[in-house]
């Protein structure tokens, strides 16, 4: 998990921390395996112990902050429980205690990543000064990927049009009106979601550009503070203060060069990766597909059989979409699926009941 996260983080300071922790975790494994062999225990072949497909997808797709928070919780459990319990063997306990101390360091490193853009105390005076500066610059923004948007688009389309189909089915007994209302509801939902995704993604690109321009202005208007920030970033990478200050003075002779070095450290990226057309297509198509699920049975069926078939197919789709959301929420897939299914039952039940009350001929 750490290695996948580090690859996603690229060459940032966060990636360096995560890679260091990944290396240390590998060292922990080797020490435990060595002790097991000394005790005559069987050590599993590393190739037989792998991430599940769901875990691998979560590591690649879920928000990095969410995955880190989950792993930090696991680190805390290891520190307070797993490595603190005695095994009855003094030599083994010594190995586990040394690992526990290192795990505490990992936990502090992960925590510092979470507070990197907040004012307050930090592990070192350098980090503390940097946090105070970054804490005043609260205009930085980040965005989500189009894949999660596609899943949530399918979720919205399915839920909304299932409600329409259920309501019209209750009102008309499953007549041809259901197909008409559901079809146009699906089209409207898809177009609405596509438009919203396009505008949101374009806005994200505009925010990145605005952030870069804002940083450029700060370099011009507050050069001393920006130089101090850059020096602190260098110091956090292990460069001594005198060398860091000298490097920054050289960079400051060219504001664009200072921006290119300083920007990625503070903003995460100075280049927009927004793709509004791609986001619009993904969101619009996924929403339309999700919305068409409860409509499809009415191309061939009418009356009670169409209503029952649509309900069954829609609830199965609710479960699958809910399970897919676990890639980003890190919840158990079956729990997320059942929750979504329950939501579908509630929406469909209420709208169908209202349709029965307002029953019309057709």
SULFEN-V100833 format. One record per backbone hydrogen bond with DSSP energy under -1.0 kcal/mol. CO is the residue of the C=O (numbers start at 1). NH is the residue of the N-H. Records with the same first field share a line. If there is no record, write none. Layout:
CO=NH + NH
//
This chain:
1=5
2=6
3=7
4=8
5=9
9=12
12=16
13=17
14=18
15=19
16=20
17=21
18=22
19=23
20=24
21=25
22=26
23=27
24=28
25=29
26=30
27=31
28=32
29=33
30=34
31=35
32=36
33=37
34=38
35=39
36=41
37=40
45=48
46=49
52=56
53=57
54=58
55=59
56=60
57=61
58=62
63=67
64=68
65=69
66=70
67=71
68=72
69=73
70=74
71=75
72=76
73=77
74=78
75=79
76=80
77=81 + 82
78=83
81=85
89=93
90=94
91=95
92=96
93=97
94=98
95=99
96=100
97=101
98=102
99=103
100=104
101=105
102=106
103=107
104=108
105=109
106=110
107=111
108=112
109=113
110=114
111=115
115=118
124=128
125=129
126=130
127=131
128=132
129=133
130=134
131=135
133=136
134=137
145=149
146=150
147=151
148=152
149=153
150=154
151=155
152=156
153=157
154=158
155=159
156=160
157=161
158=162
159=163
160=164
161=165
162=166
163=167
164=168
165=169
166=170
167=171
168=172
169=173
171=360
174=303
175=178
176=180
177=181
178=182
179=183
180=184
181=185
182=186
183=187
184=188
185=189
186=190
187=191
188=192
189=193
190=194
191=195
192=196
193=197
194=198
195=199
196=200
197=201
198=202
199=203
200=204
201=205
202=206
203=207
204=208
205=209
206=210
207=211
208=212
209=213
210=214
211=215
212=216
213=217
214=218
215=219
216=220
217=221
218=222
222=226
223=227
224=228
225=229
226=230
227=231
228=232
229=233
230=234
231=235
232=236
234=239
235=238
240=244
241=245
242=246
243=247
244=248
245=249
246=250
247=251
248=252
251=254
254=258
255=259
256=260
257=261
258=262
259=263
262=266
263=267
264=268
275=279
276=280
277=281
278=282
279=283
280=284
281=285
282=286
283=287
284=288
285=289
286=290
287=291
288=292
292=296
295=298
296=299
297=300 + 301
303=307
304=308
305=309
306=310
307=311
308=312
309=313
310=314
311=315
312=316
313=317
314=318
315=319
316=320
317=321
318=322
319=323
320=324
321=325
323=326
324=327
325=328 + 329
326=330
332=336
333=337
334=338
335=339
336=340
337=341
338=342
339=343
340=344
341=345
342=346
343=347
344=348
345=349
346=350
347=351
348=352
349=353
350=354
351=355
352=356
353=357
354=358
356=359
//
